[in-house]
Amino acid sequence: MSVRAFYGRYADLYDAIATAPGVARWRERAADALSLAPGDTVVEMGCGTGANLPHLRERVGSEGRVVGVDLTRPLLDRARERTARWENVAVVEADATRPPVARADAVLASFVVGMLPDPGAAVDDWCDLAAGRVALLDATSSTHPLGRLLTPAFGAFVGAGAPADSPVDSFRQAVERGEDAPNRRLDRRVGAARDALVSRTVDRRYEEHALGFVGVLSGRVE
Ligand SMILES: C[S@@+](CC[C@H](N)C(=O)[O-])C[C@H]1O[C@@H](n2cnc3c(N)ncnc32)[C@H](O)[C@@H]1O
């Protein structure tokens, strides 16, 4: 099943997870990592139901501009509802690997690069359009001693949540181990995206949450 069909079908469920209480804290930290100032323009690639958009709007204020980009219409509809009260927040249906924005002060992508076939190239393109900071909020396997014990549970969580054609396929993905397992693929993609960010930015910051399963990497484009 395609990303678009999968997230379109489970839009309500995804929004409930995306706005769960603990998750909001990671979003705050990712928005902070962009060091936004009032009046800035910030783009979120793969904005989903728009859970980050209020945090970004709060930081750029009424003079700034927030653009959310995603390719799944039911999620975008939710993002539009969430941000309807702000005239300076726009939600656009487009592919984040061909962003419809030429210039911005900052770019955020949260829980997205793991879904892109070539995340390094996408991050490189985002750095081309950002005048300031780029931040990536992602989940990966943990390297913390306690987190490592939970690797099988993380694998099951990632596998069950990855696009699948049927409940049976979801189950197969959840129990899959080995190089092609969804969590291993996620780790490789997030790694490639972070490598690209490191090679393009200075003044980098990295912080971890949730026993090392969640990380925010950000840097300033030179
Ligand atoms: C796990 S959700 C994360 C959504 C949101 N960033 C958040 O933190 O809640 C992944 C999102 O990426 C979007 N997505 C995946 N590939 C994309 C692409 N090439 N262009 C735009 N959006 C994409 C999906 O439609 C989905 O909304």
The ligand as an SDF file (V2000), in Angstrom:
LIG
                    3D

 27 29  0  0  0  0  0  0  0  0999 V2000
    4.6670    9.6370   10.2830 C   0  0  0  0  0  0  0  0  0  0  0  0
    3.8270   10.9110    9.4330 S   0  0  0  0  0  0  0  0  0  0  0  0
    4.4860   12.3860   10.2520 C   0  0  0  0  0  0  0  0  0  0  0  0
    3.5890   13.5720   10.1040 C   0  0  0  0  0  0  0  0  0  0  0  0
    4.0170   14.8170   10.8940 C   0  0  0  0  0  0  0  0  0  0  0  0
    5.2770   15.3280   10.4340 N   0  0  0  0  0  0  0  0  0  0  0  0
    4.0650   14.5410   12.3770 C   0  0  0  0  0  0  0  0  0  0  0  0
    5.1220   14.7100   12.9690 O   0  0  0  0  0  0  0  0  0  0  0  0
    3.0210   14.1670   12.9340 O   0  0  0  0  0  0  0  0  0  0  0  0
    4.6480   10.9430    7.8940 C   0  0  0  0  0  0  0  0  0  0  0  0
    4.0390   11.9440    6.9560 C   0  0  0  0  0  0  0  0  0  0  0  0
    4.9040   12.1060    5.8430 O   0  0  0  0  0  0  0  0  0  0  0  0
    4.0990   12.2780    4.6990 C   0  0  0  0  0  0  0  0  0  0  0  0
    4.9470   11.9930    3.5470 N   0  0  0  0  0  0  0  0  0  0  0  0
    5.6100   10.8510    3.2640 C   0  0  0  0  0  0  0  0  0  0  0  0
    6.3050   10.9880    2.1210 N   0  0  0  0  0  0  0  0  0  0  0  0
    6.0820   12.2560    1.6850 C   0  0  0  0  0  0  0  0  0  0  0  0
    6.5110   13.0050    0.5640 C   0  0  0  0  0  0  0  0  0  0  0  0
    7.3300   12.4840   -0.3570 N   0  0  0  0  0  0  0  0  0  0  0  0
    6.0770   14.2630    0.4330 N   0  0  0  0  0  0  0  0  0  0  0  0
    5.2440   14.8230    1.3510 C   0  0  0  0  0  0  0  0  0  0  0  0
    4.8030   14.1670    2.4300 N   0  0  0  0  0  0  0  0  0  0  0  0
    5.2190   12.8990    2.5980 C   0  0  0  0  0  0  0  0  0  0  0  0
    2.9370   11.3430    4.9180 C   0  0  0  0  0  0  0  0  0  0  0  0
    1.8300   11.6770    4.1170 O   0  0  0  0  0  0  0  0  0  0  0  0
    2.6770   11.5550    6.3980 C   0  0  0  0  0  0  0  0  0  0  0  0
    1.8160   12.6320    6.6180 O   0  0  0  0  0  0  0  0  0  0  0  0
  1  2  1  0
  2  3  1  0
  2 10  1  0
  3  4  1  0
  4  5  1  0
  5  6  1  0
  5  7  1  0
  7  8  2  0
  7  9  1  0
 10 11  1  0
 11 12  1  0
 11 26  1  0
 12 13  1  0
 13 14  1  0
 13 24  1  0
 14 15  1  0
 14 23  1  0
 15 16  2  0
 16 17  1  0
 17 18  1  0
 17 23  2  0
 18 19  1  0
 18 20  2  0
 20 21  1  0
 21 22  2  0
 22 23  1  0
 24 25  1  0
 24 26  1  0
 26 27  1  0
M  CHG  2   2   1   9  -1
M  END
$$$$
